[in-house]
Amino acid sequence: MKHKFFLTVLFVLLPLLTHADSSLTAYASYWDTDKAGEGDGYGARLKSTFLAFGSVEIRGGAIDMDDNITTLYPVDLSVNVRIPFLISPYAGVGAGYTFVDSPRPAYNDMNTLYAHLGLEVTFVWFGLMAEVRAVDAEDNDFDGVSGNVGVLIKW
């Protein structure tokens, strides 16, 4: 049921995010959790800017934890405030759901909240992104900090 909800949200919001001043970012991700260890992986972000100073993002990713048996699949939606220049700092908050693939019975799918600070350097149709995110997970084993660095394409 939860998978259907997120797919529905994705397909409803996707057309809204594909208007002018949008971007698609592919990024590498590193997670440092309080109790579950470290992990690295990748993700994608679809962002749409509104009123020049705000943006909405949908993201998804895959993070392999260092125990080699746990993989996280976070999906989230966030709202940001930004300063629109060639170098654009931004801050935002988001909420999502993380699907957990692990044989460990203590690790379950969970709700997650995020707060992030980032920087985008954009040119005409491409750019770079770097950010730091604080993660507050329903399962406290996965609370911690993540960092993302990526390349974006604008349209």
C-alpha positions as CSV (number, residue, x, y, z in Angstrom):
1,M,0.0,0.0,0.0
2,K,2.8,2.4,0.9
3,H,4.5,1.8,-2.5
4,K,1.3,2.7,-4.3
5,F,1.0,5.9,-2.4
6,F,4.5,7.1,-3.2
7,L,4.1,6.1,-6.9
8,T,0.8,8.1,-7.0
9,V,2.4,11.1,-5.4
10,L,5.3,10.9,-7.9
11,F,3.1,10.7,-11.0
12,V,0.9,13.5,-9.8
13,L,3.8,15.9,-8.9
14,L,6.0,15.0,-11.9
15,P,4.0,17.0,-14.5
16,L,3.9,20.0,-12.1
17,L,7.7,19.9,-11.8
18,T,8.5,19.8,-15.6
19,H,7.8,23.4,-16.4
20,A,10.4,26.1,-16.9
21,D,13.3,26.6,-14.5
22,S,13.5,22.9,-13.5
23,S,16.6,20.7,-13.1
24,L,17.5,17.1,-12.8
25,T,20.4,16.1,-10.6
26,A,22.3,12.9,-10.3
27,Y,24.4,12.7,-7.1
28,A,26.6,10.6,-5.0
29,S,25.6,10.3,-1.4
30,Y,27.4,9.5,1.9
31,W,25.4,8.7,5.1
32,D,26.8,8.7,8.6
33,T,24.2,7.3,11.0
34,D,24.2,7.4,14.8
35,K,24.0,3.6,15.3
36,A,23.7,1.7,12.0
37,G,27.2,2.8,10.7
38,E,28.1,4.5,7.5
39,G,26.8,4.1,4.0
40,D,27.3,5.4,0.5
41,G,25.3,5.3,-2.7
42,Y,23.6,7.5,-5.3
43,G,20.4,9.3,-6.0
44,A,18.4,11.6,-8.3
45,R,16.6,14.8,-7.6
46,L,14.0,16.6,-9.7
47,K,13.7,20.3,-8.7
48,S,11.3,23.0,-9.8
49,T,11.8,26.7,-8.8
50,F,8.9,29.0,-8.1
51,L,8.9,32.8,-7.4
52,A,12.7,32.8,-7.9
53,F,13.4,32.3,-4.2
54,G,11.7,28.9,-3.6
55,S,11.9,25.4,-4.9
56,V,10.2,22.0,-4.6
57,E,12.2,18.8,-4.9
58,I,11.4,15.1,-5.3
59,R,14.2,12.7,-4.7
60,G,15.0,9.0,-4.6
61,G,18.2,7.1,-3.9
62,A,19.9,3.9,-2.9
63,I,22.3,3.7,0.0
64,D,24.4,0.6,0.8
65,M,25.3,0.5,4.5
66,D,28.8,-0.7,5.5
67,D,27.4,-3.9,7.0
68,N,27.1,-5.1,3.4
69,I,23.6,-6.6,4.0
70,T,21.4,-3.4,4.5
71,T,20.3,-1.1,1.7
72,L,18.2,2.0,2.2
73,Y,15.9,3.4,-0.5
74,P,14.9,6.9,0.6
75,V,12.1,8.8,-1.3
76,D,11.3,12.3,-0.2
77,L,9.7,15.6,-1.0
78,S,11.3,18.9,0.2
79,V,10.7,22.6,0.0
80,N,13.7,25.0,-0.2
81,V,14.4,28.7,0.1
82,R,17.3,29.9,-2.1
83,I,19.2,33.0,-3.2
84,P,19.1,32.9,-7.1
85,F,22.5,33.8,-8.5
86,L,25.2,32.0,-10.4
87,I,26.2,30.5,-7.0
88,S,23.0,29.8,-5.2
89,P,23.0,28.9,-1.5
90,Y,19.8,27.2,-0.3
91,A,18.2,25.7,2.8
92,G,15.2,23.5,3.1
93,V,13.2,20.9,5.0
94,G,11.6,17.7,3.7
95,A,9.8,14.5,4.6
96,G,9.8,11.1,3.1
97,Y,9.8,7.4,3.5
98,T,12.8,5.1,3.5
99,F,12.4,1.5,2.3
100,V,14.8,-0.8,4.1
101,D,16.1,-4.0,2.6
102,S,17.8,-6.0,5.3
103,P,17.7,-9.4,6.8
104,R,18.0,-7.8,10.3
105,P,14.6,-7.9,12.0
106,A,15.2,-4.7,13.9
107,Y,15.5,-2.7,10.6
108,N,12.1,-1.7,9.2
109,D,10.8,0.7,6.6
110,M,10.5,4.1,8.2
111,N,9.3,7.7,7.9
112,T,12.1,10.3,7.7
113,L,12.5,14.1,8.2
114,Y,15.3,16.1,6.7
115,A,16.8,19.6,7.0
116,H,19.5,20.6,4.6
117,L,21.9,23.3,3.5
118,G,23.4,23.4,0.1
119,L,25.0,25.2,-2.7
120,E,24.4,25.1,-6.5
121,V,26.7,26.6,-9.1
122,T,24.7,26.8,-12.3
123,F,25.6,27.9,-15.8
124,V,23.3,28.1,-18.8
125,W,22.0,24.5,-18.8
126,F,24.1,22.6,-16.4
127,G,25.7,22.9,-12.9
128,L,27.0,21.4,-9.7
129,M,25.4,20.8,-6.4
130,A,26.7,20.0,-2.9
131,E,24.7,19.8,0.3
132,V,24.6,18.5,3.9
133,R,21.5,17.0,5.3
134,A,20.4,16.2,8.9
135,V,18.3,13.0,8.9
136,D,15.7,12.3,11.6
137,A,14.5,8.8,11.0
138,E,11.6,7.1,12.8
139,D,14.1,4.3,13.5
140,N,16.7,6.1,15.6
141,D,19.4,3.7,14.3
142,F,19.4,5.7,11.1
143,D,19.5,9.3,12.5
144,G,22.5,11.1,11.4
145,V,24.0,13.3,8.7
146,S,24.3,12.8,5.0
147,G,26.3,14.6,2.3
148,N,25.5,14.8,-1.4
149,V,27.5,16.0,-4.4
150,G,26.2,16.0,-7.9
151,V,25.8,17.2,-11.4
152,L,22.6,18.9,-12.7
153,I,21.0,19.6,-16.0
154,K,18.6,22.7,-16.2
155,W,15.7,23.4,-18.6
